[in-house]
Amino acid sequence: MDHHTSTQENEKKKPSSVLLIDSEGFSNYTSYLARGLSLYCNVILYGFSYQSYNITGASRQKRIKFYYLKKKLPKGYSALRGLARVFILFFILLNALFRTKYDVVHIQEHLPTFFLFIPMLKIRKKKICWTLHDVEIFAPTTGISGKMRLLFLRIVSQPSLMTKFAGNIIVHAESLKKQLVAKGIDENKIYVVRHFDYRYLLEDNLLQTKSEEGLPNNYVLFFGNIAPWKGVEVLVEAAKVVRTQVGKKFDLVIAGEPYEGYEDIPFFKGLDEQDYRYVKILKRYIPSPEIRDIISKSSFLVLPYNDTFQSSASGVVPLAYTFSKPVIVSSVPSLIEYVEHGKTGFIFDTNNSGQLANYIIELVDDSTKCVEMGKNAFQKMSEDMSLEKCSHDTWMVYCRLQ
Protein backbone atom coordinates (compact mmCIF):
# COMPACT_ATOMS: atom_id res chain seq x y z
CA MET A 1 0.00 0.00 0.00
CA ASP A 2 1.55 3.33 -1.06
CA HIS A 3 1.61 6.48 1.05
CA HIS A 4 -1.10 8.19 -1.06
CA THR A 5 -3.56 5.32 -0.56
CA SER A 6 -2.83 5.23 3.17
CA THR A 7 -3.46 8.97 3.42
CA GLN A 8 -6.77 8.64 1.60
CA GLU A 9 -7.94 5.92 3.98
CA ASN A 10 -6.97 8.02 7.00
CA GLU A 11 -8.96 10.93 5.53
CA LYS A 12 -12.00 8.68 5.19
CA LYS A 13 -11.77 7.81 8.88
CA LYS A 14 -12.17 11.42 9.95
CA PRO A 15 -15.76 12.06 11.11
CA SER A 16 -17.71 14.68 9.21
CA SER A 17 -20.34 15.21 11.92
CA VAL A 18 -20.71 14.83 15.67
CA LEU A 19 -23.85 14.50 17.77
CA LEU A 20 -22.92 16.49 20.87
CA ILE A 21 -25.22 15.90 23.85
CA ASP A 22 -25.21 18.26 26.81
CA SER A 23 -25.66 17.45 30.50
CA GLU A 24 -27.37 19.81 32.94
CA GLY A 25 -24.86 22.04 34.67
CA PHE A 26 -22.39 21.86 31.77
CA SER A 27 -24.28 23.83 29.13
CA ASN A 28 -21.75 26.67 28.78
CA TYR A 29 -18.97 24.12 28.38
CA THR A 30 -20.86 22.01 25.83
CA SER A 31 -22.03 24.98 23.74
CA TYR A 32 -18.55 26.53 23.68
CA LEU A 33 -17.07 23.15 22.71
CA ALA A 34 -19.59 22.98 19.86
CA ARG A 35 -18.31 26.35 18.66
CA GLY A 36 -14.73 25.06 18.65
CA LEU A 37 -15.59 21.75 16.99
CA SER A 38 -17.47 23.51 14.19
CA LEU A 39 -14.05 24.38 12.76
CA TYR A 40 -13.57 20.70 11.97
CA CYS A 41 -16.99 19.14 11.39
CA ASN A 42 -20.74 19.66 11.46
CA VAL A 43 -22.18 19.67 14.98
CA ILE A 44 -25.66 18.59 16.02
CA LEU A 45 -26.00 20.04 19.53
CA TYR A 46 -28.64 18.81 21.96
CA GLY A 47 -28.41 21.37 24.76
CA PHE A 48 -30.15 22.22 28.01
CA SER A 49 -29.76 26.00 27.70
CA TYR A 50 -30.63 28.48 24.96
CA GLN A 51 -28.77 31.15 26.93
CA SER A 52 -25.54 29.12 26.88
CA TYR A 53 -25.98 28.49 23.16
CA ASN A 54 -26.19 32.25 22.57
CA ILE A 55 -23.68 33.57 25.11
CA THR A 56 -20.87 31.23 24.06
CA GLY A 57 -21.20 32.30 20.44
CA ALA A 58 -22.27 28.83 19.26
CA SER A 59 -25.46 30.32 17.79
CA ARG A 60 -23.38 32.34 15.31
CA GLN A 61 -21.73 29.27 13.77
CA LYS A 62 -23.36 27.99 10.57
CA ARG A 63 -22.13 24.42 11.07
CA ILE A 64 -24.00 23.97 14.37
CA LYS A 65 -27.62 22.81 14.50
CA PHE A 66 -29.21 23.25 17.93
CA TYR A 67 -32.02 21.29 19.58
CA TYR A 68 -33.41 22.35 22.95
CA LEU A 69 -33.48 19.37 25.33
CA LYS A 70 -35.20 21.03 28.25
CA LYS A 71 -38.36 22.08 26.44
CA LYS A 72 -40.31 18.88 27.15
CA LEU A 73 -38.80 18.03 30.55
CA PRO A 74 -40.75 18.76 33.79
CA LYS A 75 -39.41 21.59 35.92
CA GLY A 76 -38.39 21.40 39.58
CA TYR A 77 -37.45 18.28 41.52
CA SER A 78 -39.41 15.59 43.30
CA ALA A 79 -39.21 11.80 43.16
CA LEU A 80 -42.06 11.70 40.64
CA ARG A 81 -40.63 14.49 38.50
CA GLY A 82 -37.21 12.81 38.62
CA LEU A 83 -38.65 9.60 37.21
CA ALA A 84 -40.65 11.52 34.62
CA ARG A 85 -37.54 13.41 33.49
CA VAL A 86 -35.60 10.19 33.00
CA PHE A 87 -38.49 8.59 31.10
CA ILE A 88 -38.99 11.60 28.79
CA LEU A 89 -35.25 12.09 28.30
CA PHE A 90 -34.97 8.47 27.17
CA PHE A 91 -37.33 9.06 24.25
CA ILE A 92 -35.72 12.39 23.36
CA LEU A 93 -32.33 10.68 23.19
CA LEU A 94 -33.82 7.74 21.30
CA ASN A 95 -35.08 10.13 18.64
CA ALA A 96 -31.76 12.01 18.53
CA LEU A 97 -29.61 8.90 18.27
CA PHE A 98 -31.60 7.03 15.66
CA ARG A 99 -33.04 9.76 13.43
CA THR A 100 -29.94 11.93 13.14
CA LYS A 101 -27.01 11.46 10.77
CA TYR A 102 -23.66 11.59 12.58
CA ASP A 103 -20.37 9.73 12.85
CA VAL A 104 -19.58 10.27 16.53
CA VAL A 105 -21.84 10.75 19.52
CA HIS A 106 -20.14 12.72 22.29
CA ILE A 107 -21.87 12.97 25.67
CA GLN A 108 -21.04 15.03 28.73
CA GLU A 109 -20.81 13.77 32.29
CA HIS A 110 -23.30 11.26 33.73
CA LEU A 111 -26.15 11.40 31.22
CA PRO A 112 -29.25 9.46 32.41
CA THR A 113 -30.39 6.45 30.32
CA PHE A 114 -27.66 6.77 27.69
CA PHE A 115 -26.14 3.41 28.67
CA LEU A 116 -29.31 1.71 27.37
CA PHE A 117 -28.40 2.73 23.83
CA ILE A 118 -24.86 1.36 23.85
CA PRO A 119 -25.68 -2.10 22.34
CA MET A 120 -27.65 -0.55 19.47
CA LEU A 121 -24.96 2.07 18.83
CA LYS A 122 -22.31 -0.65 18.74
CA ILE A 123 -24.35 -2.68 16.24
CA ARG A 124 -24.74 0.41 14.05
CA LYS A 125 -20.98 1.04 14.39
CA LYS A 126 -21.47 4.50 15.86
CA LYS A 127 -18.46 5.80 17.76
CA ILE A 128 -18.96 6.91 21.37
CA CYS A 129 -16.90 9.59 23.12
CA TRP A 130 -17.52 10.52 26.74
CA THR A 131 -16.22 13.56 28.61
CA LEU A 132 -16.07 12.69 32.29
CA HIS A 133 -15.80 15.96 34.21
CA ASP A 134 -16.10 14.21 37.59
CA VAL A 135 -14.68 10.71 38.09
CA GLU A 136 -17.08 10.20 40.99
CA ILE A 137 -20.71 11.31 41.12
CA PHE A 138 -21.29 13.94 43.79
CA ALA A 139 -24.45 13.83 45.88
CA PRO A 140 -26.65 16.75 44.72
CA THR A 141 -27.72 17.58 48.28
CA THR A 142 -26.89 16.70 51.89
CA GLY A 143 -28.40 14.11 54.25
CA ILE A 144 -30.60 11.11 53.45
CA SER A 145 -32.16 12.92 50.51
CA GLY A 146 -28.72 13.38 48.98
CA LYS A 147 -27.83 9.72 49.43
CA MET A 148 -31.08 8.60 47.82
CA ARG A 149 -30.65 10.93 44.86
CA LEU A 150 -27.03 9.81 44.49
CA LEU A 151 -28.16 6.19 44.32
CA PHE A 152 -30.81 7.17 41.77
CA LEU A 153 -28.22 8.97 39.61
CA ARG A 154 -25.93 5.96 39.65
CA ILE A 155 -28.76 3.63 38.65
CA VAL A 156 -29.96 5.78 35.74
CA SER A 157 -26.47 6.64 34.43
CA GLN A 158 -24.52 3.40 35.12
CA PRO A 159 -20.99 4.90 35.14
CA SER A 160 -19.28 1.48 35.31
CA LEU A 161 -20.95 0.37 32.07
CA MET A 162 -20.11 3.69 30.43
CA THR A 163 -16.41 3.47 31.31
CA LYS A 164 -16.31 -0.06 29.92
CA PHE A 165 -18.12 0.48 26.63
CA ALA A 166 -17.39 4.10 25.66
CA GLY A 167 -14.95 4.17 22.76
CA ASN A 168 -12.82 6.93 24.27
CA ILE A 169 -13.03 8.88 27.52
CA ILE A 170 -11.92 12.49 27.95
CA VAL A 171 -10.89 13.89 31.34
CA HIS A 172 -9.42 17.27 32.23
CA ALA A 173 -6.40 16.21 34.30
CA GLU A 174 -3.69 13.54 34.34
CA SER A 175 -4.59 12.77 37.96
CA LEU A 176 -8.15 11.94 36.88
CA LYS A 177 -6.81 9.60 34.18
CA LYS A 178 -4.74 7.81 36.84
CA GLN A 179 -7.86 7.38 38.99
CA LEU A 180 -9.69 5.73 36.10
CA VAL A 181 -6.73 3.46 35.34
CA ALA A 182 -6.68 2.45 39.02
CA LYS A 183 -10.32 1.40 38.56
CA GLY A 184 -9.24 -0.98 35.80
CA ILE A 185 -10.09 1.21 32.80
CA ASP A 186 -7.84 0.76 29.75
CA GLU A 187 -5.49 3.74 29.78
CA ASN A 188 -5.23 3.66 25.98
CA LYS A 189 -8.80 4.91 25.64
CA ILE A 190 -8.46 7.73 28.18
CA TYR A 191 -7.34 11.14 26.88
CA VAL A 192 -6.53 14.29 28.81
CA VAL A 193 -7.94 17.46 27.24
CA ARG A 194 -7.55 20.56 29.36
CA HIS A 195 -10.55 22.58 30.48
CA PHE A 196 -10.60 25.45 28.00
CA ASP A 197 -10.78 29.21 28.32
CA TYR A 198 -13.80 31.49 28.83
CA ARG A 199 -12.95 34.09 26.22
CA TYR A 200 -16.59 34.33 25.12
CA LEU A 201 -17.09 36.32 28.34
CA LEU A 202 -14.77 38.98 26.90
CA GLU A 203 -16.70 39.37 23.65
CA ASP A 204 -18.82 42.43 22.92
CA ASN A 205 -21.93 40.39 22.14
CA LEU A 206 -22.27 39.33 25.79
CA LEU A 207 -25.55 40.58 27.24
CA GLN A 208 -25.14 43.16 29.99
CA THR A 209 -26.78 42.84 33.39
CA LYS A 210 -26.86 45.21 36.32
CA SER A 211 -23.61 44.94 38.27
CA GLU A 212 -23.58 43.98 41.92
CA GLU A 213 -23.58 47.14 44.01
CA GLY A 214 -21.36 47.69 47.03
CA LEU A 215 -18.39 45.65 45.84
CA PRO A 216 -14.97 47.08 46.76
CA ASN A 217 -12.11 47.29 44.25
CA ASN A 218 -9.16 44.88 43.99
CA TYR A 219 -10.62 42.26 46.27
CA VAL A 220 -9.62 38.63 46.74
CA LEU A 221 -12.25 36.40 45.16
CA PHE A 222 -13.71 32.98 45.82
CA PHE A 223 -15.93 32.10 42.88
CA GLY A 224 -18.19 29.11 42.25
CA ASN A 225 -20.77 26.95 43.98
CA ILE A 226 -20.32 26.94 47.75
CA ALA A 227 -20.13 23.25 48.61
CA PRO A 228 -18.75 21.12 51.47
CA TRP A 229 -15.66 20.18 49.41
CA LYS A 230 -14.76 23.77 48.46
CA GLY A 231 -12.86 24.53 51.70
CA VAL A 232 -14.40 27.97 52.20
CA GLU A 233 -13.98 27.61 55.97
CA VAL A 234 -10.18 27.46 55.42
CA LEU A 235 -10.37 30.67 53.39
CA VAL A 236 -12.40 32.41 56.10
CA GLU A 237 -9.81 31.42 58.73
CA ALA A 238 -7.02 32.74 56.51
CA ALA A 239 -8.95 35.96 55.81
CA LYS A 240 -9.07 36.85 59.50
CA VAL A 241 -5.29 36.53 59.72
CA VAL A 242 -4.75 38.56 56.55
CA ARG A 243 -7.00 41.38 57.73
CA THR A 244 -5.05 41.60 60.97
CA GLN A 245 -1.77 41.77 59.06
CA VAL A 246 -2.55 44.10 56.15
CA GLY A 247 -5.58 46.04 57.38
CA LYS A 248 -8.04 47.88 55.16
CA LYS A 249 -6.35 47.14 51.84
CA PHE A 250 -7.67 43.57 52.05
CA ASP A 251 -11.24 42.69 51.05
CA LEU A 252 -12.72 39.27 50.34
CA VAL A 253 -15.67 38.47 48.09
CA ILE A 254 -17.28 35.03 48.18
CA ALA A 255 -19.58 34.66 45.17
CA GLY A 256 -21.60 31.56 44.37
CA GLU A 257 -24.77 29.60 44.91
CA PRO A 258 -24.81 27.38 48.01
CA TYR A 259 -24.88 23.63 47.57
CA GLU A 260 -28.45 22.33 48.02
CA GLY A 261 -29.06 21.63 51.71
CA TYR A 262 -25.99 23.74 52.57
CA GLU A 263 -27.69 27.15 52.49
CA ASP A 264 -27.22 27.75 56.24
CA ILE A 265 -23.46 27.60 55.88
CA PRO A 266 -21.77 26.89 59.23
CA PHE A 267 -18.57 28.86 58.75
CA PHE A 268 -20.48 32.08 58.07
CA LYS A 269 -21.70 31.91 61.67
CA GLY A 270 -18.09 32.42 62.73
CA LEU A 271 -18.03 35.85 61.09
CA ASP A 272 -18.90 38.72 63.40
CA GLU A 273 -20.09 42.21 62.52
CA GLN A 274 -16.54 43.54 62.12
CA ASP A 275 -15.65 40.72 59.70
CA TYR A 276 -18.46 41.77 57.37
CA ARG A 277 -16.68 45.07 56.86
CA TYR A 278 -14.16 43.28 54.65
CA VAL A 279 -16.06 40.10 53.68
CA LYS A 280 -18.78 40.45 51.04
CA ILE A 281 -20.91 37.37 50.36
CA LEU A 282 -22.97 36.98 47.18
CA LYS A 283 -24.87 33.85 48.16
CA ARG A 284 -26.64 33.25 44.86
CA TYR A 285 -26.25 31.98 41.31
CA ILE A 286 -24.02 34.31 39.28
CA PRO A 287 -25.22 34.58 35.64
CA SER A 288 -22.63 34.62 32.85
CA PRO A 289 -22.96 38.34 31.97
CA GLU A 290 -22.27 39.28 35.60
CA ILE A 291 -19.20 37.02 35.87
CA ARG A 292 -17.14 39.39 33.74
CA ASP A 293 -17.72 42.31 36.09
CA ILE A 294 -17.09 40.34 39.29
CA ILE A 295 -13.84 38.77 38.12
CA SER A 296 -12.52 41.88 36.36
CA LYS A 297 -12.70 43.89 39.58
CA SER A 298 -10.82 41.26 41.61
CA SER A 299 -7.04 41.05 42.11
CA PHE A 300 -6.77 37.26 42.18
CA LEU A 301 -8.81 34.14 42.91
CA VAL A 302 -8.50 31.54 45.66
CA LEU A 303 -9.46 27.86 45.31
CA PRO A 304 -9.10 26.36 48.82
CA TYR A 305 -10.74 23.01 47.88
CA ASN A 306 -10.26 20.04 50.20
CA ASP A 307 -9.34 16.41 49.53
CA THR A 308 -12.89 15.32 48.67
CA PHE A 309 -12.46 17.30 45.44
CA GLN A 310 -9.78 14.83 44.27
CA SER A 311 -11.99 13.25 41.60
CA SER A 312 -12.83 16.49 39.76
CA ALA A 313 -11.23 19.29 37.80
CA SER A 314 -12.23 22.93 38.20
CA GLY A 315 -13.01 25.37 35.43
CA VAL A 316 -12.31 28.27 37.81
CA VAL A 317 -8.56 28.26 37.07
CA PRO A 318 -8.91 28.82 33.29
CA LEU A 319 -11.70 31.29 34.11
CA ALA A 320 -9.28 33.32 36.25
CA TYR A 321 -6.54 33.05 33.61
CA THR A 322 -8.95 34.34 30.93
CA PHE A 323 -9.17 37.60 32.89
CA SER A 324 -5.39 37.71 33.57
CA LYS A 325 -5.85 36.87 37.25
CA PRO A 326 -3.42 34.64 39.15
CA VAL A 327 -4.76 31.96 41.50
CA ILE A 328 -3.94 30.48 44.88
CA VAL A 329 -4.96 26.82 44.96
CA SER A 330 -4.80 23.98 47.45
CA SER A 331 -2.55 21.02 46.64
CA VAL A 332 -5.32 18.93 45.07
CA PRO A 333 -3.71 17.07 42.12
CA SER A 334 -6.31 18.09 39.53
CA LEU A 335 -5.78 21.76 40.46
CA ILE A 336 -1.99 21.94 40.66
CA GLU A 337 -1.66 20.59 37.11
CA TYR A 338 -3.00 23.94 35.93
CA VAL A 339 -0.76 26.16 38.09
CA GLU A 340 2.93 27.05 37.82
CA HIS A 341 3.88 27.84 41.41
CA GLY A 342 5.33 31.33 41.71
CA LYS A 343 4.56 32.15 38.07
CA THR A 344 0.81 31.88 37.45
CA GLY A 345 -0.18 31.49 41.09
CA PHE A 346 0.64 29.78 44.37
CA ILE A 347 -0.03 26.29 45.70
CA PHE A 348 -0.61 25.80 49.43
CA ASP A 349 -0.98 22.62 51.46
CA THR A 350 -4.62 21.58 51.58
CA ASN A 351 -6.44 22.83 54.72
CA ASN A 352 -3.41 24.89 55.81
CA SER A 353 -5.05 28.27 56.47
CA GLY A 354 -1.78 29.78 57.79
CA GLN A 355 0.09 29.03 54.57
CA LEU A 356 -2.84 30.29 52.53
CA ALA A 357 -2.85 33.52 54.54
CA ASN A 358 0.85 34.06 53.82
CA TYR A 359 0.35 33.72 50.06
CA ILE A 360 -2.66 36.05 50.12
CA ILE A 361 -0.60 38.65 52.03
CA GLU A 362 2.22 38.34 49.50
CA LEU A 363 -0.04 39.17 46.56
CA VAL A 364 -2.02 41.85 48.42
CA ASP A 365 1.20 43.59 49.47
CA ASP A 366 2.84 43.39 46.03
CA SER A 367 0.36 44.52 43.38
CA THR A 368 3.09 44.65 40.73
CA LYS A 369 3.87 40.98 41.27
CA CYS A 370 0.16 40.15 41.21
CA VAL A 371 -0.28 41.87 37.84
CA GLU A 372 2.80 40.17 36.40
CA MET A 373 1.59 36.75 37.51
CA GLY A 374 -1.77 37.57 35.93
CA LYS A 375 -0.05 38.21 32.60
CA ASN A 376 1.75 34.87 32.92
CA ALA A 377 -1.59 33.22 33.68
CA PHE A 378 -3.18 34.63 30.52
CA GLN A 379 -0.21 33.46 28.48
CA LYS A 380 -0.48 29.93 29.92
CA MET A 381 -4.19 29.90 29.16
CA SER A 382 -3.54 31.01 25.59
CA GLU A 383 -0.96 28.27 25.02
CA ASP A 384 -2.47 25.33 26.93
CA MET A 385 -6.19 26.01 27.40
CA SER A 386 -7.43 27.94 24.39
CA LEU A 387 -10.67 26.83 22.76
CA GLU A 388 -8.77 26.31 19.51
CA LYS A 389 -6.25 23.93 21.07
CA CYS A 390 -8.71 22.00 23.22
CA SER A 391 -11.32 21.57 20.48
CA HIS A 392 -8.58 20.37 18.12
CA ASP A 393 -7.42 17.90 20.80
CA THR A 394 -11.03 16.72 21.12
CA TRP A 395 -11.32 16.38 17.34
CA MET A 396 -8.17 14.22 17.33
CA VAL A 397 -9.76 11.98 19.98
CA TYR A 398 -12.67 11.47 17.57
CA CYS A 399 -10.23 10.57 14.79
CA ARG A 400 -8.68 7.88 17.02
CA LEU A 401 -11.99 6.30 17.96
CA GLN A 402 -12.23 2.62 17.12
Secondary structure as GFF3:
##gff-version 3
##sequence-region A 1 402
A	DSSP	alpha_helix	3	13	.	.	.	ID=ss1
A	DSSP	beta_strand	17	21	.	.	.	ID=ss2
A	DSSP	alpha_helix	27	37	.	.	.	ID=ss3
A	DSSP	beta_strand	42	47	.	.	.	ID=ss4
A	DSSP	alpha_helix	50	55	.	.	.	ID=ss5
A	DSSP	three_ten_helix	58	60	.	.	.	ID=ss6
A	DSSP	beta_strand	64	68	.	.	.	ID=ss7
A	DSSP	three_ten_helix	69	72	.	.	.	ID=ss8
A	DSSP	alpha_helix	79	99	.	.	.	ID=ss9
A	DSSP	beta_strand	104	108	.	.	.	ID=ss10
A	DSSP	three_ten_helix	114	117	.	.	.	ID=ss11
A	DSSP	alpha_helix	118	123	.	.	.	ID=ss12
A	DSSP	beta_strand	127	131	.	.	.	ID=ss13
A	DSSP	alpha_helix	143	157	.	.	.	ID=ss14
A	DSSP	alpha_helix	159	165	.	.	.	ID=ss15
A	DSSP	beta_strand	168	171	.	.	.	ID=ss16
A	DSSP	alpha_helix	174	182	.	.	.	ID=ss17
A	DSSP	three_ten_helix	187	189	.	.	.	ID=ss18
A	DSSP	beta_strand	190	192	.	.	.	ID=ss19
A	DSSP	three_ten_helix	199	202	.	.	.	ID=ss20
A	DSSP	beta_strand	219	223	.	.	.	ID=ss21
A	DSSP	three_ten_helix	228	230	.	.	.	ID=ss22
A	DSSP	alpha_helix	232	246	.	.	.	ID=ss23
A	DSSP	three_ten_helix	247	249	.	.	.	ID=ss24
A	DSSP	beta_strand	252	255	.	.	.	ID=ss25
A	DSSP	three_ten_helix	266	270	.	.	.	ID=ss26
A	DSSP	three_ten_helix	275	277	.	.	.	ID=ss27
A	DSSP	beta_strand	279	282	.	.	.	ID=ss28
A	DSSP	alpha_helix	288	296	.	.	.	ID=ss29
A	DSSP	beta_strand	298	303	.	.	.	ID=ss30
A	DSSP	three_ten_helix	307	309	.	.	.	ID=ss31
A	DSSP	alpha_helix	316	322	.	.	.	ID=ss32
A	DSSP	beta_strand	327	330	.	.	.	ID=ss33
A	DSSP	alpha_helix	333	336	.	.	.	ID=ss34
A	DSSP	beta_strand	345	348	.	.	.	ID=ss35
A	DSSP	alpha_helix	353	365	.	.	.	ID=ss36
A	DSSP	alpha_helix	367	384	.	.	.	ID=ss37
A	DSSP	alpha_helix	387	400	.	.	.	ID=ss38
###
